[in-house]
Amino acid sequence: MINAKNILDNDNKHILENLGPNISKLKKSRILVTGSEGFLGRTIVSFLNHVNETTFTKKEQLEIIAIDYKDHDICKPMFNTFPEGNIDYIINCAGIASPKKYLKAPVKTLDVSYLGTKNIFDLAKLKNTKSVLMFSSSEVYGTPPAESIPTREDFVGSVTTFGNRSCYDIGKNVLETLSYVHYDTYQVPVNVLRPFNLYGPLMDLNDGRIIPNICKSMMEGKEFSVYGNGEQTRTYCYVADAMVYIMSVLLEEEFGEIYNIGSDGDEMSALQIATRAYSINQNHESKFVCKPYPRDYPHDEPRRRCPDISKVKQKTGYTPQYSFEQGFKSCYQHFLNNQESHSV
């Protein structure tokens, strides 16, 4: 049995190898990661710790400042939160991305996208930050027409301002506009990422998204529910591939750009994902059914989601390498090895 640490070590080694000499830019730097207890935040912190442990000498090591809601509410001013001195890099992962959570806290979800983002930029200006990375979402595209799928960064999406998804979707639009204004007006060195269905072992098993949901159903021997007719499609990107893009963009010296981050592999329907997942793990009998959307699920789910990632591929020279099967096995094994800590 592969243990959890080996899974994370192998992922981090893959990221480091594919970043190449650029990683040396992080030597002796101070880096702030907000939303550090979320899926992406934990993945980024895990990688940065790996860099310190395996690549830098003690004198070269970077200082990681990882904060989440329990440490500091980024909707409040941040001027006096940190020690004196510059913060070289800021990765803002703070956000309420799980539908289960943002439906319960719509005002807070908007506050994090507006007030939180504004406070991050105020801090970046004060601390002479040389690169800020902002996480938006593929949700800003709404449901593009067939001719705009795969979807490029220059496609102008349309999302409703008056629905129960709006607190998240419009919030990400606001985050992007704040990024543009601070880059254009104040020359803040910022780039924006639009992730498309990233998944990985450091996801919360109980967060309601499809990959952890399938893993949880398998582990508990319960039936897995596919909402609607199961024909909504997505491309899924394993986080070790995504991290090569994330860290490469952070270390860029050109700013004011938006990048899609995801996989350019085949679109898969929810039913296809469930079928492939259960065929990978043959110890579990396939038990999944289509059910109507629950009343507390956000309305107007996009029917298709598929990125054009040619821009980030050209910038980095990297093509995603993990198959769905490889990524799913890593997630399932990690959840299985840590099932006690995931229990409610």
ZAMARGU-4260 file (C-alpha; in steps of 0.2 Angstrom, whole numbers, plus 5000, padded with zeros to 4 digits):
<rodrens>
0) 5000/5000/5000 | 5006/5017/4995 | 5006/5029/5010 | 5000/5046/5010 | 5016/5055/5012
5) 5023/5045/4997 | 5009/5051/4986 | 5012/5069/4991 | 5031/5067/4989 | 5029/5060/4972
10) 5018/5074/4966 | 5029/5087/4974 | 5044/5079/4965 | 5035/5080/4949 | 5031/5098/4951
15) 5049/5103/4956 | 5057/5093/4941 | 5045/5102/4929 | 5049/5119/4935 | 5067/5118/4932
20) 5079/5132/4937 | 5065/5144/4939 | 5063/5138/4957 | 5079/5147/4962 | 5069/5163/4961
25) 5061/5158/4978 | 5078/5157/4988 | 5078/5168/5003 | 5060/5175/4999 | 5045/5177/5010
30) 5029/5170/5002 | 5011/5173/5009 | 4998/5160/5005 | 4980/5165/5010 | 4966/5151/5011
35) 4980/5139/5016 | 4968/5127/5024 | 4958/5125/5007 | 4962/5112/4994 | 4974/5123/4983
40) 4981/5132/4998 | 4986/5115/5007 | 4993/5109/4990 | 5004/5124/4988 | 5010/5124/5006
45) 5015/5106/5004 | 5025/5110/4989 | 5034/5125/4996 | 5038/5114/5012 | 5045/5101/5000
50) 5056/5114/4991 | 5063/5119/5008 | 5066/5101/5013 | 5074/5095/4997 | 5081/5109/4987
55) 5087/5124/4997 | 5100/5125/5011 | 5096/5132/5028 | 5102/5149/5022 | 5092/5149/5006
60) 5075/5143/5013 | 5060/5153/5010 | 5049/5159/5023 | 5031/5153/5021 | 5017/5163/5029
65) 5001/5153/5028 | 4985/5160/5034 | 4967/5155/5034 | 4950/5162/5041 | 4955/5155/5059
70) 4971/5165/5058 | 4965/5181/5050 | 4949/5187/5041 | 4956/5194/5025 | 4940/5205/5024
75) 4948/5215/5038 | 4963/5227/5035 | 4980/5217/5035 | 4993/5231/5038 | 4997/5226/5055
80) 4996/5207/5053 | 5013/5203/5047 | 5031/5206/5053 | 5041/5221/5046 | 5049/5219/5029
85) 5044/5214/5012 | 5033/5200/5006 | 5040/5194/4990 | 5026/5183/4983 | 5007/5182/4987
90) 4996/5168/4982 | 4978/5172/4986 | 4968/5156/4987 | 4956/5163/4999 | 4938/5160/4993
95) 4922/5150/4997 | 4922/5138/4982 | 4911/5124/4989 | 4893/5126/4984 | 4888/5118/5000
100) 4897/5132/5009 | 4893/5147/4999 | 4875/5144/4998 | 4875/5146/5017 | 4886/5161/5017
105) 4882/5171/5001 | 4887/5188/5009 | 4903/5182/5016 | 4907/5174/4999 | 4905/5191/4991
110) 4915/5200/5004 | 4930/5188/5002 | 4930/5191/4983 | 4929/5210/4985 | 4935/5216/5002
115) 4948/5202/5004 | 4955/5205/4986 | 4956/5223/4989 | 4965/5221/5006 | 4977/5209/4997
120) 4982/5222/4984 | 4984/5236/4998 | 4996/5224/5007 | 5005/5220/4991 | 5008/5239/4988
125) 5014/5241/5006 | 5026/5226/5006 | 5034/5229/4989 | 5027/5212/4982 | 5035/5207/4966
130) 5022/5194/4960 | 5004/5192/4966 | 4994/5177/4960 | 4975/5178/4961 | 4963/5163/4959
135) 4947/5167/4949 | 4937/5152/4942 | 4931/5145/4926 | 4913/5149/4932 | 4916/5167/4925
140) 4913/5159/4907 | 4895/5154/4911 | 4890/5141/4898 | 4899/5146/4882 | 4891/5141/4865
145) 4898/5125/4857 | 4909/5136/4845 | 4918/5143/4860 | 4922/5126/4868 | 4937/5123/4871
150) 4935/5141/4879 | 4949/5154/4877 | 4954/5167/4890 | 4947/5181/4878 | 4929/5173/4878
155) 4917/5185/4887 | 4906/5175/4898 | 4889/5178/4904 | 4883/5174/4922 | 4867/5179/4931
160) 4868/5193/4944 | 4852/5187/4952 | 4853/5169/4957 | 4860/5158/4971 | 4876/5155/4961
165) 4879/5174/4959 | 4888/5177/4976 | 4902/5165/4969 | 4902/5169/4951 | 4900/5188/4951
170) 4912/5188/4966 | 4926/5181/4954 | 4921/5194/4941 | 4924/5207/4954 | 4941/5199/4959
175) 4947/5200/4941 | 4941/5218/4939 | 4951/5223/4954 | 4966/5214/4947 | 4965/5223/4931
180) 4962/5240/4940 | 4977/5237/4952 | 4988/5232/4937 | 4983/5246/4926 | 4982/5260/4938
185) 4995/5255/4951 | 5006/5243/4942 | 5004/5230/4954 | 5012/5214/4947 | 4997/5203/4946
190) 4992/5188/4936 | 4975/5179/4937 | 4972/5160/4935 | 4955/5153/4930 | 4956/5134/4936
195) 4945/5121/4927 | 4940/5107/4939 | 4956/5103/4948 | 4957/5088/4959 | 4969/5080/4971
200) 4973/5071/4987 | 4972/5086/4998 | 4954/5090/4994 | 4941/5089/5009 | 4933/5072/5007
205) 4917/5080/5013 | 4917/5096/5002 | 4903/5089/4990 | 4913/5089/4973 | 4912/5074/4962
210) 4930/5066/4965 | 4929/5066/4984 | 4911/5061/4983 | 4915/5045/4973 | 4929/5041/4984
215) 4918/5043/5000 | 4905/5032/4992 | 4917/5018/4988 | 4925/5019/5006 | 4908/5019/5014
220) 4901/5006/5002 | 4886/5017/4998 | 4877/5022/4983 | 4884/5036/4973 | 4872/5049/4966
225) 4874/5058/4950 | 4863/5074/4949 | 4852/5077/4934 | 4854/5066/4919 | 4872/5064/4922
230) 4877/5071/4905 | 4885/5088/4911 | 4903/5087/4905 | 4919/5093/4912 | 4938/5091/4909
235) 4947/5086/4925 | 4965/5091/4929 | 4976/5082/4942 | 4983/5095/4954 | 5001/5090/4951
240) 4999/5095/4933 | 4990/5111/4938 | 5004/5116/4950 | 5017/5116/4937 | 5007/5130/4929
245) 5002/5139/4945 | 5020/5140/4951 | 5027/5145/4934 | 5015/5159/4932 | 5019/5165/4950
250) 5038/5166/4945 | 5034/5175/4929 | 5040/5192/4926 | 5026/5198/4914 | 5010/5203/4922
255) 4992/5209/4919 | 4988/5192/4911 | 4974/5179/4913 | 4978/5160/4911 | 4966/5145/4910
260) 4973/5131/4921 | 4967/5114/4918 | 4968/5099/4906 | 4965/5099/4887 | 4960/5080/4888
265) 4943/5073/4884 | 4927/5080/4891 | 4919/5068/4902 | 4901/5067/4908 | 4897/5064/4926
270) 4891/5046/4922 | 4907/5043/4912 | 4918/5049/4927 | 4908/5037/4939 | 4910/5023/4927
275) 4929/5025/4924 | 4932/5028/4943 | 4923/5012/4948 | 4932/5002/4934 | 4948/5008/4941
280) 4944/5002/4958 | 4938/4985/4955 | 4936/4981/4973 | 4920/4991/4973 | 4904/4986/4965
285) 4897/4999/4953 | 4883/5007/4963 | 4878/5024/4956 | 4862/5031/4951 | 4855/5047/4943
290) 4844/5058/4955 | 4836/5075/4953 | 4846/5090/4959 | 4843/5093/4978 | 4834/5109/4982
295) 4850/5116/4991 | 4861/5114/4975 | 4865/5130/4965 | 4854/5133/4950 | 4859/5134/4932
300) 4874/5122/4933 | 4885/5125/4917 | 4882/5110/4905 | 4900/5110/4898 | 4916/5116/4904
305) 4932/5113/4894 | 4947/5125/4893 | 4959/5130/4879 | 4975/5130/4889 | 4986/5134/4874
310) 4991/5151/4882 | 4999/5143/4897 | 5006/5129/4888 | 5015/5141/4876 | 5021/5151/4891
315) 5028/5136/4901 | 5032/5123/4888 | 5022/5110/4899 | 5008/5098/4894 | 4998/5089/4907
320) 5005/5072/4910 | 4993/5063/4923 | 4979/5052/4916 | 4962/5052/4925 | 4966/5035/4931
325) 4983/5040/4939 | 4975/5055/4947 | 4960/5046/4954 | 4971/5032/4961 | 4981/5044/4970
330) 4966/5053/4978 | 4958/5037/4983 | 4973/5030/4991 | 4976/5046/5000 | 4958/5047/5007
335) 4959/5028/5012 | 4975/5031/5021 | 4968/5046/5030 | 4950/5040/5033 | 4950/5043/5051
340) 4955/5061/5050 | 4941/5063/5037 | 4927/5055/5047 | 4913/5067/5053
</rodrens>
